[in-house]
């Protein structure tokens, strides 16, 4: 299971566009926050079906449009299969992305059933012509990838710009430092129409009107509960389906698909991580605000 490709998508960017395509008067302001998602099995199939899945993702994001953005993520997942038995993965990722989206530092560590896996450590920078990566681990190496490549936060800036402008698809190359640190992914995002978050009150009223729906309403009300409280309750969000492909040409099957509701302040809900033969759902159980960054000064 992947860590950073999923969790890096839970950040948004710096500025947006209005529905008319003009520069928005109010820039997107990222919320420094700590989010906890509890994982459960959403779907399973294939020849080696996963019978159960459980775990947790913890994300701590902070920064501003002047000094850049830091993120620490950890994903612990336990998969149970009658054929392959139990498998526990513990993935940790620490990144820093420059405010202008041109520089990136990353360090990824993995434990598989308690044994250390491959580590990735390095830095990267982008220019108009190429991505340049310098790796320390798994081995010292320098390589380049031609063309425009985005880091995760810069990618999400583009997503917010597209969503605010009414664009429904976005296709870009993304580098996040995962796997062996050498992979650049082709991505395709499909963006739905903006909608305000629904308050718990409407679901409570619906269950009173139709008692047969009470259990369903209760289950829905328990999912992503922090997103229906306080300032989050009425915040605009967009449903996003984000597919990752191995770089190349022609018709390809995505190696990974992430779906989520992207909120204007950078928090995400309704999380689903699809790995092909199985999918995992992430329920946001806790959301803590961290000290807000100060406004940039010219």
C-alpha positions in Angstrom: 0.0 0.0 0.0 1.1 3.5 -0.8 1.5 6.3 1.7 2.5 9.6 0.2 0.6 9.5 -3.1 -2.6 9.2 -1.0 -1.8 11.6 1.7 0.0 14.2 -0.3 -3.3 14.8 -2.0 -4.9 16.1 1.1 -3.3 19.5 0.6 -4.4 22.4 -1.5 -2.6 25.3 -3.0 -2.0 29.0 -3.0 -4.4 30.9 -5.3 -7.5 30.1 -7.3 -9.6 31.3 -10.3 -13.1 32.6 -10.3 -15.8 31.0 -12.5 -15.1 33.5 -15.2 -11.4 32.6 -15.3 -10.2 35.9 -13.7 -7.8 35.8 -10.7 -9.8 35.3 -7.5 -9.9 38.3 -5.1 -9.5 36.0 -2.1 -6.6 33.5 -2.2 -7.0 30.0 -0.9 -5.7 29.9 2.7 -4.4 26.5 3.8 -5.3 25.4 7.3 -2.5 24.1 9.4 -4.0 20.9 10.9 -3.6 17.4 12.2 -6.0 14.9 10.8 -6.6 11.2 11.8 -8.3 8.8 9.4 -9.4 5.3 10.5 -9.1 2.7 7.7 -11.5 -0.1 6.9 -12.0 -2.5 3.9 -14.3 -1.0 1.3 -14.1 -3.5 -1.5 -12.1 -6.7 -2.3 -11.7 -9.0 -5.3 -9.2 -10.7 -7.5 -7.5 -14.1 -7.1 -6.0 -13.2 -3.7 -8.8 -11.4 -2.1 -8.2 -9.3 1.0 -10.7 -10.5 3.7 -10.2 -7.6 6.1 -8.3 -4.3 6.4 -7.8 -1.9 9.3 -5.4 0.8 10.1 -4.9 4.5 10.5 -3.5 7.5 8.6 -2.2 10.5 10.6 -1.3 13.7 8.7 0.2 16.8 10.2 0.4 19.8 7.8 1.7 23.3 8.4 3.1 26.2 6.6 2.2 29.2 4.5 2.6 30.8 1.1 5.7 32.6 2.1 7.9 30.0 3.9 6.6 26.8 2.3 4.8 23.7 3.5 5.8 20.9 5.8 3.9 17.6 6.1 4.5 14.5 8.2 2.4 11.5 7.4 2.2 8.0 8.8 0.0 5.1 7.6 -0.3 1.8 9.4 -2.3 -0.8 7.6 -3.1 -4.4 8.6 -4.3 -6.7 5.7 -5.7 -10.2 6.3 -6.0 -12.8 3.6 -6.7 -16.5 3.8 -4.1 -17.2 1.1 -1.2 -14.9 2.2 -2.0 -14.4 5.9 -1.6 -11.2 7.9 0.6 -8.3 6.5 1.3 -5.1 8.4 2.8 -2.1 6.7 4.0 1.0 8.6 4.9 3.9 6.2 6.3 7.2 7.3 6.9 10.2 5.1 8.3 13.7 5.9 8.4 16.4 3.2 9.0 20.1 2.7 7.9 21.9 -0.4 8.9 25.5 -1.2 6.2 28.0 -1.4 6.9 28.6 -5.1 6.6 24.8 -5.8 10.1 24.6 -7.2 12.0 22.8 -4.4 11.1 19.6 -2.5 12.8 17.6 0.3 11.5 14.1 1.1 12.3 11.2 3.4 10.3 7.9 3.3 10.7 5.0 5.7 8.9 1.6 5.6 8.4 -1.3 8.0 6.9 -4.6 6.7 5.7 -6.9 9.4 8.2 -5.1 11.7 11.2 -5.5 9.4 12.8 -2.4 7.8 12.0 -1.9 4.2 13.5 0.4 1.6 14.2 4.0 2.6 14.1 6.9 0.2 15.9 10.2 1.0 16.6 13.1 -1.3 15.9 16.5 -2.7 14.4 17.8 -6.0 13.9 20.9 -7.9 11.9 21.9 -11.0 12.5 24.3 -13.8 10.5 25.1 -16.9 12.4 22.4 -18.8 13.0 19.5 -16.3 12.8 17.9 -12.9 16.2 17.4 -11.2 16.4 14.8 -8.4 19.3 14.1 -6.1 19.0 10.9 -4.1 20.9 9.9 -0.9 18.9 6.6 -0.5 18.4 3.9 -1.5 21.6 4.8 -3.3 23.3 8.1 -4.3 22.1 9.1 -7.7 21.2 12.1 -9.7 18.7 12.0 -12.5 16.4 14.3 -14.6 13.0 14.0 -16.2 12.2 16.3 -19.1 9.0 18.5 -19.3 6.9 20.1 -16.6 6.6 18.1 -13.4 4.7 19.2 -10.3 5.3 18.4 -6.6 2.3 17.4 -4.5 1.3 20.8 -3.1 1.8 22.5 -6.4 -0.3 19.8 -8.0 -3.1 20.6 -5.6 -2.8 24.3 -6.3 -3.6 23.4 -9.9 -6.6 21.3 -8.7 -8.0 24.2 -6.7 -7.5 26.6 -9.6 -9.2 24.2 -11.9 -12.1 23.5 -9.5 -12.8 27.2 -8.9 -12.6 27.9 -12.6 -15.2 25.2 -13.4 -12.7 22.9 -15.2 -13.7 19.2 -14.8 -10.4 17.4 -15.7 -6.7 18.1 -15.0 -3.8 16.0 -16.4 -0.3 16.6 -15.2 2.9 14.8 -14.3 3.7 14.5 -10.5 6.8 13.6 -8.5 6.4 12.7 -4.8 9.6 10.8 -4.0 7.9 7.4 -3.3 8.8 3.9 -4.4 12.5 4.0 -5.2 12.5 7.8 -5.7 12.9 7.5 -9.5 9.3 7.4 -10.6 7.4 10.3 -12.2 3.7 9.6 -12.5 1.1 10.7 -15.0 -2.1 11.8 -13.2 -5.6 12.5 -14.3 -8.1 14.3 -12.0 -11.8 14.4 -12.5 -13.4 17.2 -10.6 -17.1 17.4 -9.7 -19.3 20.4 -9.0 -18.8 22.4 -5.8 -21.2 21.8 -3.0 -21.5 23.0 0.6 -21.0 20.4 3.4 -24.3 19.0 4.8 -25.1 19.6 8.5 -26.0 16.9 10.8 -29.3 18.6 11.5 -30.7 17.7 8.0 -29.9 14.0 8.5 -31.5 14.1 11.9 -34.7 15.6 10.4 -34.7 13.0 7.7 -34.5 10.1 10.1 -37.3 11.5 12.2 -39.5 11.8 9.1 -38.7 8.2 8.0 -37.7 6.0 11.0 -36.7 3.2 8.6 -33.7 5.4 7.5 -32.6 6.1 11.1 -29.8 3.4 11.1 -28.5 4.6 7.7 -28.5 8.2 8.8 -26.7 7.3 12.0 -24.0 5.5 10.0 -23.6 8.4 7.6 -23.5 10.8 10.5 -20.6 8.9 12.1 -18.5 9.2 9.0 -16.2 12.3 8.8 -18.0 13.8 11.7 -15.4 16.7 12.2 -16.4 18.0 8.8 -19.9 18.7 9.9 -18.8 20.7 13.0 -17.9 24.4 13.4 -16.4 26.2 10.4 -16.2 23.0 8.4 -19.9 22.5 8.3 -20.7 25.0 5.6 -17.4 25.0 3.7 -17.4 24.5 0.0 -15.8 21.3 -1.3 -15.3 19.4 -4.6 -15.5 15.7 -5.2 -12.2 14.6 -6.8 -11.2 11.3 -8.4 -7.4 11.2 -8.9 -5.8 8.4 -10.9 -2.1 7.7 -11.1 -0.4 6.0 -14.1 3.0 4.7 -14.9 4.6 7.3 -17.2 4.2 6.4 -20.9 1.8 6.7 -23.8 -1.3 5.0 -25.1 -4.2 3.6 -23.2 -3.2 2.5 -19.7 -4.8 1.1 -16.5 -4.3 3.3 -13.4 -2.0 1.7 -10.8 -3.7 3.6 -8.1 -6.9 5.7 -7.7 -7.7 8.1 -4.9 -11.2 9.7 -4.4 -11.9 12.4 -1.8 -13.8 15.5 -1.1 -11.4 18.5 -1.3 -12.3 21.4 1.1 -11.3 25.0 0.4 -9.0 25.1 3.4 -7.0 21.9 2.4 -8.8 19.3 4.6 -10.1 16.3 2.8 -13.0 13.8 3.6 -14.9 10.9 2.1 -11.5 9.3 1.5 -11.2 6.1 -0.6 -7.9 4.5 -1.6 -8.3 2.0 -4.5 -5.4 -0.4 -5.1 -7.0 -2.4 -7.8 -7.7 -5.7 -6.2 -9.0 -4.0 -3.1 -10.0 -0.6 -1.8 -9.8 1.0 1.6 -12.1 3.7 3.1 -10.8 6.4 5.4 -13.1 7.9 8.0 -11.9 11.2 9.4 -12.3 10.7 13.2 -10.3 13.7 14.5 -9.3 17.1 13.2 -7.2 19.4 15.2 -6.4 23.0 14.2 -2.7 24.0 14.5 -1.5 27.6 15.0 -2.3 29.5 11.8 0.5 30.9 9.8 0.8 34.7 9.5 -0.1 36.5 6.3 2.7 37.1 3.9 4.3 40.5 3.8 5.4 42.1 0.5 
